[in-house]
Structures are given as structure tokens and as C-alpha cells.
Amino acid sequence: VNRSSSTWPVIERYRHFGVNSLGPKHQRVAERFSGFGGIKGKDRYEGAEWTTLKTGALLLSDAVAAFDCSLDEMIDRGTHSIVIGSVEAVRTHDAGQALIYWRGGYRPLNSE
């Protein structure tokens, strides 16, 4: 995580975070989260439906898989921190394919 991002101080302060695995129907959400179109800060997360599990970290309600993690360690390297956590809870939905970002674009990951 870039230490100059809006995400880094939130993880450091609250000591937990969520990881969401997205499906093809989430492409617009993925673009918004990444700041596509110049959207920054907390505005990136508006318009999505959120839930919590154990730690209170926000997780996408309809993510293919969502991992609720407590922070174990942040290792600084250059301008970034490597974030290491323990998975406290997992939520899954059988949504078929996963969404990946590959060669400059979002694509469904096929099992074929």
C-alpha cells in the first residue's frame, strides 16, 4: 500500500482491513476503487453495498469472496508498506468467474 494513499493511514489506525475478490459484474466498482476517471479518497467507495464480519472492516456485500483481516505487521519498503494480516472471517458467493486486471484491462478469469 502506498504510504501517501488515503488507505494507508486508515489501516494503520484501525488495525484491520478487508480484501474483496470481484467478479465480472464488478468491473465498474473495480474501476471506481482504482480511481479511474479521477475519483479520489473516500468518494471511490460510494455507491457500493457494504457489510462487516468480525473486525468491522468494510466488505463488499456481493463480492465473490471477502476476507476480513486483522493487521499483524506493516513493513515499509520505499514509498510503500507491505501489509501482512491474519484472516479472521471469510464470506463467499458462488458467482462464477473472477475478475482480473491483465494487460491494461479488466477481464473475466475463465476456468477453461
C-alpha positions in Angstrom: 0.0 0.0 0.0 1.4 3.4 -1.0 2.0 5.4 2.3 0.8 8.5 0.6 -2.6 6.9 -0.3 -5.8 7.6 1.7 -5.9 3.9 2.6 -2.6 3.6 4.4 -3.4 5.7 7.5 -6.8 4.0 7.9 -5.2 0.6 8.0 -2.6 1.8 10.4 -5.1 3.5 12.7 -7.8 0.8 12.8 -5.5 -2.2 12.6 -7.9 -4.2 10.3 -8.7 -4.3 6.6 -10.8 -6.2 4.1 -9.9 -7.9 0.8 -12.6 -8.3 -1.8 -12.4 -10.7 -4.7 -14.5 -9.4 -7.5 -16.4 -10.9 -10.4 -17.0 -9.6 -14.0 -20.2 -7.8 -12.9 -18.0 -5.7 -10.6 -15.9 -4.0 -13.3 -17.3 -0.6 -12.7 -16.8 -1.0 -9.0 -13.1 -2.0 -9.6 -12.6 1.0 -11.9 -14.1 3.3 -9.3 -12.0 1.8 -6.4 -8.8 2.3 -8.5 -9.5 6.0 -9.0 -10.4 5.6 -12.7 -11.7 8.9 -14.0 -10.0 10.9 -11.3 -12.1 9.8 -8.4 -10.1 10.1 -5.1 -10.3 9.3 -1.4 -13.5 8.1 0.2 -15.5 9.1 -2.9 -14.2 6.0 -4.6 -16.2 3.8 -2.2 -19.6 5.5 -2.6 -22.4 3.6 -4.3 -21.4 0.1 -3.2 -23.2 -2.0 -0.7 -21.1 -2.9 2.3 -21.2 -5.4 5.2 -19.0 -6.3 8.1 -18.0 -9.6 9.6 -15.7 -9.9 12.7 -13.3 -6.9 12.8 -15.6 -4.2 11.5 -13.7 -3.8 8.2 -16.0 -2.9 5.3 -16.5 -5.7 2.8 -18.5 -5.7 -0.4 -21.8 -7.4 0.2 -21.8 -9.3 -3.1 -18.1 -9.9 -3.6 -17.2 -13.3 -4.9 -15.1 -13.7 -1.8 -14.4 -11.3 1.0 -11.6 -11.7 3.6 -11.9 -9.9 6.9 -8.3 -9.4 8.3 -6.6 -8.1 11.4 -3.3 -6.3 10.9 -0.2 -8.2 12.0 2.5 -6.1 10.6 3.3 -3.3 8.1 6.8 -3.5 6.6 8.0 -0.2 5.0 9.8 -0.5 1.7 10.5 2.7 -0.2 7.2 4.6 -0.7 5.0 1.6 0.2 4.2 -0.7 3.1 3.8 -4.5 2.8 0.6 -5.2 4.7 0.5 -8.6 6.5 -2.6 -9.8 8.2 -4.5 -12.7 9.7 -7.8 -13.7 8.1 -10.4 -13.5 10.8 -13.5 -14.4 8.7 -14.4 -15.2 5.1 -17.6 -14.8 3.2 -18.2 -16.3 -0.3 -20.8 -16.2 -3.0 -20.9 -18.6 -5.9 -20.7 -16.0 -8.6 -18.9 -18.0 -11.3 -15.9 -16.2 -12.8 -13.4 -13.9 -11.1 -12.4 -10.5 -12.5 -8.7 -9.9 -13.1 -6.7 -6.9 -14.4 -4.4 -8.0 -17.1 -2.5 -6.3 -19.9 -4.1 -2.9 -19.2 -7.7 -4.0 -18.9 -10.3 -5.9 -16.8 -11.1 -9.5 -17.9 -13.1 -12.4 -16.6 -10.8 -15.3 -15.5 -12.2 -18.4 -17.2 -11.7 -21.8 -15.8 -11.0 -23.2 -19.3 
